[in-house]
Amino acid sequence: MAAFDPWDPAFLADPYPAYAELRAHGRVQYYEPTHQWLVPHHADVSALLRDRRLGRTYQHRFTHEDFGRTAPPAEHEPFHTLNDHGMLDLEPPDHTRIRRLVSKAFTPRTVEQLRPYVTELAGELVDRLVERGGGDLLTDVAEPLPVAVIAEMLGIPEADRAPLRPWSADICGMYELNPDEDVAARAVRASVEFSDYLRDLIAERRKEPGDDLISGLIAAHDEGDRLTEQEMISTCVLLLNAGHEATVNATVNGWYALFRNPRQLAALRADHSLVPRAVEELMRYDTPLQLFERWVLDEIEIDGTTVPRGAEIALLFGSANHDPEVFPDPGRLDLTRTDNPHISFSAGIHYCIGAPLARIELAASMTALLEKAPALTLAAEPERKPNFVIRGLEGLRVETA
C-alpha cells in the first residue's frame, strides 16, 4: 500500500507500478488518507460500474445525516449546486430523464455529421502549428479542437469562448482527492461565473432560438420534457467539461507516449490505418481519468470483504486498464492490440455519452499531425500536472521540422 500515494510526484509520474502492487494485494483495500475503498482489478471495476447498489450520489435516497456524512461547507454551495444537478452526479429517474434529452444530440447520425467540421478544424490547427515550426501541442491543438466542437454544439458564440477552458479547469479541480480551500474557492468562483453566463445565454436563446443544443433543450422543455433551468445550466457545464477534458489529456498523454515509444510511432507513421486502434490503445495505456468514485448505497461484499453502506469506493480506471488478466503485457504500448476492452469511457448508465465524438476528435487531430507534421518531435520534456484523478501534462512542446 505504501507505493500508492496520489500526492507523491514520483507516483504521479508513473502510477502503474503502484497499481500492480495494489492488484497483488487483493481486490479491495481501504485507504485511510482519503477514506476510500480502492478497487484495482478490471473485472471488479467493470462490474461495480454497473452495480445499482452503488451510486454517484446518495441524496436521492438519504440525507447527509442518514448516510453518516457531513454536508459540504456553505461557502462551497455554488459548486455543489452546479455539480449535483448534472446527469453525471444524478441517479434514476432524474439521470434517465436528462440523459434521454441530451442523447438526442449525440445520436450516431448527429455525431457523424460533425466529422467534416472536426476534420477541417483539426487540419487548420495543425497547419498553424506547422507554419510556426512547432509550439505547445496542448494549447495549440489539443485544447482548442474539442472546446470549439462542444461550444459549437451548445451554441456558445466564438467571441465568448475564451473563459470556457479556465472555468472548466477550476471546476474540475474539485474532483481531485482532498482538494484544499484555494482549489475550492477557484471552483466556486468559476461555478458562479459560468452559471451566470449560461443563464444569460439561455435567456437569449428563449427569445431567439438557434440550431444548437441549448435551444433544443429549451424546446424539449416547452414540449413537456421538463428540465429545470438549473438542470439545463448544469448539463451544459457538464458537457463542456466532460466534452473536452478527457480528449485534451488523451491527446497530450498519447503523443508523449508515442515519443517515448519510437518504434510504435514509426509504425503509425508508416500505416495511418492504425489510427483508430492507436486511439483506443493510447486511452488505455495512459488513462486520462484515473479514478471514478461511487457511494455504497447498499452494503456489498468484495472477495469476502464487506464494504458498508455509506462508504466511498474508488474505482481505479488506470489500474484496471493495466490488469494483466485482461491485457497481455499491459505495460507495453501496442498499437496493433485488437482485444482492448479498456474502461476509459466508464460503463453502465454513466458511460460517456460523448465517447463517439471524442474518438472522432482524437482520430482527426492524430491524422492531421501524421499527415501535415510527419517529422513531429518532442522539443522539451514536459511537466506532469500535479493531479491524480485527471491525468495530464502542463504542456507538450513540439517541433514540426
N, C-alpha and C positions, 0 to 999 in steps of 0.2 A: 504493500500500500504506500510505502514511503516514496516510490517513484512517481505516484500520481500527485502532482502539485500544480494546479492550474494558475498559480501566480509566479512560478519559477520560470525565468527566461529560458533556461535550458529545456524545460518541458515544453514551453510554448514553441520553441524552435523545432522540436520533433517529439510529439507526444506518443508516437506509435509504439516505441519500445515499452513505455509505461503501460499502454493498453494491453500488450502481450502479457505483462506481469499480472495485470488485473484479471485477464481471462484465465490465466493459470491458477489463480487463487479461488476461482469459483464463479458462480453465475450471478451472485448478487452480494454486494458488500456495503456496509454503512460507512459513510464518510462524514466524520464529525464536523470538520470546518464549515461545511455547507448544510449539514443536517439532511443529507440526501442519501438515498439508496442507489448505488451505482450499478447499472446493468450493462455489461460489456460485450455479451455474445450476440451474434447476428440473429439466431433463432429466437432468443428471448425478446430482443428489441423489436423484431418484426411482429411477433405475436402480441406484445404488450401495446404496440401502436394501434392494434385492432381490438383490444380488450375493453369492453364498455364498463368494466369495474374501475377503470381509470378515466380521468377527465382532465381537460386543460383548465377547467375551473371547477370549483365545488359550490359556488354560490347559487347555482340553480337548485341545490338540494339542502344546503346547510348555511347557517350563519357562520361568521368567523369564530364565534364563541363555541358553537356546536362542534365545529371541526377542530377545536383546540388551537386555533391560530389567532394572532393579533391583527387587528385591522391596520392597514397601511397608515402612515402619518398623514394628518390632514393636509399638510403642505404639499404632499405628493398627489393630491386628488385629481388635478387636471390630467396627469399622465394616466392614472388608472381609469378615469372615465373614458379617455380616448382608447386605451388598450382593451378594456374589458367589454367594449361594445363592438369589437371587430370579430369576424367569424372565427378567426384562429383561436380566440380565447372564449368561445361560446360552445355550449353543448346543445344537442337537440332539445326542444324543437326550434329554438332561435337560430342555431347554426344551420339547420336544414333549410329554413325559410330564406336566410340571407344568401347561402351558397347557391340555392336554386336560382335566385335572381342574377347573381354575379356570373354564374356559369354560362348564361346566355351570351356573354361577351367573350367566352373562351371555348366556344364550340370548335371542333376541328376545322370546319369551313372558315369561321371567322379568323382563327389564328393563321390558317394557311393564306388568307387574303393579305395578311400583314407581311408575308415573306418578301415581296418585292421592295417594300418600304425599308424593311430591316436590312436587306442586302445592299440597297443603294446607300443607306446611311453609313453602314459599316465600311463600304468602299470609300466614301467621302472622307471619313475619319482617318482611315489608313493612308489615303492619298496625302492628306495634310501632314501626317507623321513622316511620310517618305520625303515630302518636299523640304522638311526641316532637317532631314538626315537622322531623325530619331527624336526621342523625348521620353516622357513618362507614360508607359503603356496604361497605367491606372487612370490618370486624369485625361489623357488624350484619346483613348479608345474605350477602355473597359467601363468607365463611368458614364460618359455621355450617351452611349448607344442605348442601354436599357432604360436609363432615365428618360430619354427622349421618347422611346417607344411607349412606355406606360403613361407618360404625361400626355402624349398624343391620344391614347385611348381614353383617358379621363377627360380630355378637352381642356387641359391647362395651357393657356397661351404661352408661346415661346418666350415672350418678354418676362413672364412670371416664374420661369423655371430655375433661376439661379439658386434660390434658397432651398430647393427641394432636397438635394443631397445633404447639405449641412443639417437640415431639420431631421432627416432620416437617421443620419449618423448619431445625432444627440439622443433621439428617442431610443434607438437600438442599444445605446449604452446601458440601458436599464435591464437588458436581457443577459448581461454578464453576471457571473456569480458574485454575490455580496457587493453590489455597487455602492460606492461611497456617496457622501452628501453632495459633493461637487457634480458627480455624474447625474445624480437625481435632480439637482437644480437645473442643469442644462436640459435634461429630458422634459421637465415640467415647462420650462420656458418655450422649448420647441413645440411641445404639445399645444400650448396656448396659441402661439403664433400660427402654427399650421392649421389648427381648428378654426381660428378667426378668418384666415384666408379662405378656407374651403366654405365656411358659412356664407361669406360674401359671394363666392363663385356660384354656389348652389342657388342663392337668391337671384343672381343674374340669369342662370340657366332656366329658372322658373319663368322669368319674363321672356327670355329669348332662347328657346331650346335649340340645341345643335345636334349634330350626328356624332355623339360621344357617349361614354358610359354614364357620366353624371346625369345627362339628360335622359338616358334610358332608365336609370333608377328612379328619377322623378316621375317619368311616365308610368312606370310599373306601379309606383305608389298610388298615383292618381287612378289607376285602373283596378285597384283593390289589393295588390300585393304590398302589404303595409311594411314600410321601413321608416323608422323614426329619423329625424334629422341627425341625431347623434349617431345612429347606426350607419347612416349614409356617410357622415364625416369619417367615422372610424374605419369603414370599409375602404374609402378612398386612400386613407393613410396606410392601411394595411397593404393594399395593392401596390402603392408606390414603394413602400419599404420592402415587402417580400418580392415585388416585381423586379427589383434590381439588385438588392443586397447580395443574394447568392450568386447572381450572374457576374457581378463585378468581381467578387472574390474568386469565383471559379476561373475567371479569365486570367487573373494575375497569378493565382496559385498554379494554374495549369501551365502557363508559359514558363514560370520559374522551374517547375518540374521538368519540362521539356529541355530547358537549357542545361539542367543537371543530368539529363539522360540523352546525350548527343546521338546515340545510335537510334533511339526511338524517334527523335526529331528528324534525323536523316531519312528514316523510313517514311515518316509522314510527308516530308518534302518530296520524296520520290513518288508517293502514291496518295494523292489528295482524296481518293475514295475512302481512305481510312478515317476521315474527319468525324463521321457520326460515331464510330466506335471510340475514337480518341476522346470525344466529349464525355462519353459515359465513363471511360477509364480514368480520366483526369478528375472527374467528380468523385469517383471512388477513392482514388489514390491520395488526394489531399482534400478532404471533405470540407466544404465551406461552412457548413453548420455542424459543429462537433457534438452538440448536446441538445436534447429536446426534453422538456420537463413534463411530468404528468402527476396529478394528485391521485392518491388512492382513495376512491370513494367507498369501496367495499373491500374488506380485508382480502388479501391474496397470499398465495404461497408460491415461492420460487425455490425449487430444489431443496425442499424441506425447511426453508426459512420463511417464517410468517412476517409479512410486511403489513402493519396495521393500518386501518382507516385513519386518515389524517396525515399520513406520511407523504413525502415527496420523492418521486423516482426520477433519476437522471438517466435517460436513455442515451447511451454513448454511440452516436452515429459513426464517429470516426473510428472507434474500436470495432464496431460491427462490420464496417467496410474493409477491415483488415483481418477478419476472422478466417484463419486457415481452414476451418471446417467448411467454408463456403467458397473461398477464393484461394486456389492453389498459389503458393508463393506470393502472398499478398503484398509483401514489401517491394516487389518488382513491378515497375511500370511496364505494362504490356498493352500496346495499342491494338493488338490483334485479339485481345481477350473477347471471347464470344459469349460465354455464360457469365453475365455480370449483373446479378440482382442487387445492386447497391441500393441503399435506402436514403440517399442524399436528398430526395424529394419527399421524405416521410412515407406514410402509408395509412390505410384506414380512412376514416371520414375526413381527416385533416390532411390528406395527400395534397401536395401543392397543386392548386388549380391552374397555376401558370407554368407548369413544367413543360408542356409542349412549346410554349412561346420561348421559354428560357433556352431550350435546346436549339431552336431556330437562331436565336441571338448568338449563342456560343459558337454554333457552326458557321454563322455568317462572318463573325469577326475573325475566327481562325482561318477560314478560307481566304478572306481578304488579305490577311497578313501573309499567308503562304504564297499567294499569287503576286501581290504587289511589293512585298518585302522579303524575297526569298533568302536574303542574306542576313536576316534579323539576328542580332547578337545581344547578349547581356552587356550593358555598359558599366554597371556597378552592382555589387552585392546589395540586395535590398534589406531593409529593416522590417522585421516582423512586427505587426501591430501587437500591443501588449494586451490582447484579448484572447480569451479561450473559446467561448461559445461560438462567436462569429470569427472565423479564422481568415485572416487576410494579411496583406502587406501594406506598409506605409506608402510604397510606390514601387515601380519597376522600370528603372532607366534602361533604355534600349537604344541601339544604333541600327540603322537600316542599310548601311553600306560600309 
